[in-house]
Amino acid sequence: MSISIVFYTLWRYSPELPSYEKIINYKPNLSSRIYSSDGLLLKSFYKEERIFIPESRIPKNIKNAFLAAEDKNFYNHYGIDIIAIFRAFFTNIININSSKRVVGASTITQQVVKNLLLSNELSYSRKIKEIILAIRIENILNKNDILELYLNDIYLGFGSYGIGSASLNYFNKSIYDLELHEIAFLAALPKAPNNYNPKKNYLKAVERRNWVINRMYTNGFIKEEDLSYKKKPLEIYKRVDIEFSEADYFYEEIRKELFNTFGKEKLYSDGLIIKTALDSELQKNANISLVEGLIEYQKNQGWSGIIENITEENFLNKKQEYKNKNPFYPNWQEVIINKVNKTNIEVYNLSKEKLIIDLDNQYNDWLLDENFKKGDVIYIEKKNEVYIINQEPKVNGAIIVLDPYTGDILALSGGYSFNTSEFNRATQAKRQPGSAFKPIVYLAALNEGYTPSTLILDAPYVVDQGPGLPKWKPSNYTDEFYGLTTMRTGIEKSRNLMTVRLANRIGMNKILNLSDKFNIGDGLDDNLSMSLGSGVITLKDLTNAYAIIANGGKKIEPKLITSIYSKDGKKIYDTRLKKCADCKIDKISSYYKIPNLNENKNIVIDPRLAYQITSMMEGVIKRGTAKKLKDLDVPIAGKTGTTNQNKDAWFIGFTPDMVIGVYVGYDQPKSLGYKQTGSSVAVPIFKNFANKIQINKNKKPFRIPSGISFVRIDPNSGIISNKKNSIVEPFILGSEPYSGNINIIDGLEDFNNNSISGTGGLLE
């Protein structure tokens, strides 16, 4: 009879059973995490916050606690506990007319089956299916695999799936740091997590925890002295992740990249560990430097006005709106003016606190003539125990820091506030680089055989643009002309007319070809104005072009991510390009071939040319448009950039091991103001950042490639000289000038041989 019942049950319910392949191929929804290069958590992606821990790495006490609480015979049964089932069956029949909770008899195996394959429906048919599947699963998986599934999948309240996240959410500890009474509490939760929430039901939670400790002792898992843990208070600690929250623009770029590469499902479920190039200290200082620079610029433009004028009642009602719009919350706070006195202003903040702002202690001289009145809403910030009136910058900008040898993006900020604008001005804004593009022009000229001492005529230049179009007449920033001038001086002083004349001579096609090799050619065409930076480019791409120069001419790609690991710790993505040939040796012989590291990078330019243009850009700092950086007193090269009507301001600077790009401009392009150039707007941001990070503090010089010779040159005439103002110029071996020899392009008819000792020749 009993055999018939078994066969009938199998015949009746087997067709309705789900496939148990889901358990065999089970992939829990795991949290993917992004880390900085120095180990700080940036962000987590998850559907269910779960940290997968292999069974072999789960402490024995944790396993024993759950076995004692849920299934003491786990290692002895075949998926079901017959005695427990009958006991629960008869107990529930007795309690059928009472309001008592239904008694369960599920083993850990049954709970795994229910959680992964079945619903929480309370019915005998569901229970029968659960039993059949549990028996099947026991024949496929071993006990440790089943326990691993259980401990990583079970919901334990507080948004915690599995013991890994529960340990953090309840106690702010890893599972390896838990004490016995804390372990017992976690093991008490599967039955009803909400009922044993210690914040709501402390006594019930402690009672259930102590019951688990007793069960552990009864089953021989702990010693008698361990029962003293029942006297311990149940203390819940707020989870504190060592999370770096000052890289919103960086994080958003990574999120988009990961989403495009892996898709939402894999990103939010596969437990990926993403390691990035971000350096938290550099990022923090980059943020501060950009914000301080933009605020300083805004101060120089004068007071731009209050937020609004409003009644105190309406002010308090707009608390959330103000918070959402505050660019630097919580460092800045909104206040409403209640009374204006001669030497101070009385204000109230959104918490109704009365504050006094001393006008004599303001750093902002431009505020002294401002007529504030009652009801004005303004921003204030506390600095050195003094409240300072601030205003949100109208201008915006970006800063990016690259490693020139790997392409790693060490820091990136795409604006002064991600809270108010998610648009990334480092990666998304395509703007005219102006003179910051000129190093590419001069590099193309060096590639054609010109030298840093080649003379170029700085004189009026007119281009006929065709019928019906006005003639194009470029001019220098100073509106002056300087005659024959060395190429070095042309880039140091950012002479437009020299650059146009040089570009016309070598041909825009050669400049565009070189731009393509630097991956900055998309926004350019063959108009001669492109030589002055009239094309469009992103800060990231232009900074990367400078990084190629800094590393000696090797092509790199800017990257945010360095490596990605699967939940099992297997590296599935690696941006490092170096490959080692012959690194695996079967046996050591008398002849041993040294392994060869292949960097597998394209050489964009001759490293000797890269060094020459670097030396010329060092002159930009020593004698040129970025001489504000001279007092840093470390080897730095770079170039300023300013576009027509001062709409965009740039500075890209680099040391031997770091490249930093700065851009400033209005989102809706308009003039930054009179004399607001790359030198006066972008360079101070670079300098502020350089000081904060103590850039190149060891004064490491730029690497000199083989094939370079140095000759002392007169910077004005380009000829060999030992005069006091002479400079040491790098030449490619064989191109050095001999005494009195110079190279000239254009304007030979204007050159007076008697003005110098030597002869002139046209270098084609």
Disulfide bonds with the S-S distance in Angstrom:
Cys580-Cys583 1.36
